[in-house]
Amino acid sequence: MNNTTIIESGTGSAVLGSCLQFVPEEGINFEKFVEEGGRLVALEGRRDLGKAEPELRTKIESLREAHPRLARQLEFFEKLLVWDTGRLPEKTRGEILFALLYAIAEVDLVPDVFPEVGYTDDALVCEVVLRRHATVFHQFCAASGIDWAAVSAEISS
């Protein structure tokens, strides 16, 4: 299973695509996109990054200078997965994995090669996960000595 399976697989792709339909009164529902992505990761039985971990490390390093906040958020999610030994709710774990796998996916909503806007979708997915699980993440930060404000920026807990 490669790291893009959650986005490119037959039914998964259709489910995620349907979450991104523009509705004039509502716009695009990224909350639903992240929720469905996390659900699909769980359905695939993913518990960790597996072979995709080196690719994530490379991605984080490549983001560090131009997109430091996104790099910090991805590192934070990676630390949470290492720390978690069944302590995180399954929904939280699934959405963290989705965000990490989405960040290294070869195909995403806004191709990463586009200057200035290529990582907008990756950052938005991370922000949604941070907001949806802020209480759990804030508790982890307090217990681990991590500066929640550095990770969350404008996200309120």
C-alpha positions as CSV (number, residue, x, y, z in Angstrom):
1,M,0.0,0.0,0.0
2,N,1.5,3.3,-1.0
3,N,1.0,6.6,0.8
4,T,-1.5,7.9,-1.8
5,T,-3.9,5.0,-1.4
6,I,-6.3,7.0,0.7
7,I,-6.7,9.5,-2.1
8,E,-6.4,7.4,-5.2
9,S,-8.3,4.2,-4.3
10,G,-11.5,3.7,-6.1
11,T,-14.2,4.1,-3.5
12,G,-12.1,6.3,-1.3
13,S,-11.4,8.7,-4.1
14,A,-15.1,9.0,-4.8
15,V,-16.0,9.5,-1.2
16,L,-13.4,12.2,-0.7
17,G,-14.3,13.8,-4.0
18,S,-17.9,14.1,-3.0
19,C,-16.9,15.9,0.2
20,L,-15.3,18.6,-1.8
21,Q,-18.3,19.6,-4.0
22,F,-19.0,23.3,-3.9
23,V,-22.4,24.2,-2.5
24,P,-23.2,27.8,-3.0
25,E,-24.7,28.4,0.5
26,E,-22.0,26.3,2.2
27,G,-18.8,26.5,0.1
28,I,-16.5,23.5,0.3
29,N,-16.7,21.5,3.6
30,F,-13.1,20.7,4.6
31,E,-14.4,19.4,7.9
32,K,-16.2,16.6,6.2
33,F,-13.2,16.0,3.9
34,V,-10.9,15.5,6.9
35,E,-13.5,13.4,8.7
36,E,-14.0,11.1,5.7
37,G,-10.2,11.0,5.1
38,G,-9.7,9.9,8.7
39,R,-12.4,7.3,8.4
40,L,-10.9,5.9,5.2
41,V,-7.5,5.6,6.9
42,A,-9.1,3.7,9.7
43,L,-10.9,1.4,7.2
44,E,-7.6,0.6,5.6
45,G,-6.4,-0.5,9.0
46,R,-3.6,2.1,9.1
47,R,-2.1,2.5,12.6
48,D,1.1,4.4,11.6
49,L,3.0,5.8,8.7
50,G,5.0,2.6,8.0
51,K,7.2,2.9,5.0
52,A,6.1,6.5,4.4
53,E,7.9,7.8,7.5
54,P,11.2,8.7,5.6
55,E,9.2,10.5,3.0
56,L,7.4,12.5,5.7
57,R,10.8,13.5,7.2
58,T,12.0,14.7,3.8
59,K,8.8,16.7,3.3
60,I,9.1,18.3,6.7
61,E,12.7,19.3,6.0
62,S,11.7,20.8,2.6
63,L,9.0,22.9,4.2
64,R,11.0,24.1,7.2
65,E,12.3,27.4,5.6
66,A,9.4,28.5,3.4
67,H,6.5,27.0,5.4
68,P,7.7,26.7,9.0
69,R,4.3,26.6,10.6
70,L,3.2,23.7,8.4
71,A,6.5,21.9,9.1
72,R,5.9,22.3,12.9
73,Q,2.4,21.0,12.6
74,L,3.4,17.9,10.7
75,E,6.2,17.3,13.2
76,F,3.7,17.6,16.0
77,F,1.4,15.1,14.4
78,E,4.3,12.7,13.9
79,K,5.3,13.1,17.6
80,L,1.7,12.3,18.6
81,L,1.7,9.1,16.7
82,V,5.0,8.0,18.3
83,W,3.6,8.9,21.7
84,D,0.3,7.2,21.2
85,T,0.0,3.7,22.5
86,G,-3.8,3.5,22.4
87,R,-4.2,6.8,24.3
88,L,-5.7,8.8,21.4
89,P,-9.3,8.3,20.3
90,E,-9.4,6.3,17.0
91,K,-11.0,9.3,15.2
92,T,-8.2,11.6,16.3
93,R,-5.5,9.0,15.2
94,G,-7.2,8.5,11.9
95,E,-7.4,12.2,11.1
96,I,-3.7,12.7,12.2
97,L,-2.7,9.9,9.8
98,F,-4.8,11.4,7.1
99,A,-3.2,14.8,7.4
100,L,0.3,13.3,7.4
101,L,-0.4,11.0,4.4
102,Y,-2.2,13.9,2.6
103,A,0.9,16.1,3.1
104,I,3.1,13.5,1.3
105,A,0.6,12.4,-1.3
106,E,1.7,12.8,-4.9
107,V,-1.8,14.0,-5.9
108,D,-3.7,16.5,-3.9
109,L,-6.2,19.3,-4.4
110,V,-3.6,22.0,-5.1
111,P,-0.4,20.6,-6.5
112,D,2.6,21.4,-4.3
113,V,4.7,22.6,-7.2
114,F,2.6,25.8,-7.6
115,P,4.5,28.7,-5.9
116,E,2.8,30.5,-3.0
117,V,-0.4,28.4,-3.1
118,G,0.8,24.8,-3.5
119,Y,0.7,24.0,0.2
120,T,-2.6,25.8,1.0
121,D,-4.6,22.6,1.0
122,D,-2.0,20.7,3.1
123,A,-2.0,23.5,5.6
124,L,-5.8,23.7,5.6
125,V,-6.1,19.9,6.3
126,C,-3.7,20.3,9.3
127,E,-5.6,23.3,10.6
128,V,-8.9,21.4,10.5
129,V,-7.4,18.5,12.4
130,L,-5.9,20.8,15.0
131,R,-9.2,22.6,15.5
132,R,-11.3,19.4,15.6
133,H,-9.1,17.8,18.3
134,A,-7.7,20.9,20.1
135,T,-8.6,19.7,23.6
136,V,-6.7,16.4,23.2
137,F,-3.7,18.2,21.6
138,H,-3.6,20.9,24.2
139,Q,-3.5,18.2,26.9
140,F,-0.7,16.4,25.2
141,C,1.3,19.6,24.8
142,A,0.9,20.4,28.5
143,A,2.0,17.0,29.6
144,S,4.9,17.0,27.1
145,G,6.3,20.5,27.5
146,I,5.4,21.5,23.9
147,D,4.3,25.1,23.3
148,W,0.7,24.7,22.1
149,A,0.7,28.2,20.7
150,A,3.6,27.5,18.4
151,V,1.7,24.6,16.9
152,S,-1.8,25.9,16.9
153,A,-1.2,29.6,16.0
154,E,-4.7,31.1,15.6
155,I,-6.5,27.9,16.4
156,S,-8.4,28.3,19.7
157,S,-8.6,25.4,22.1
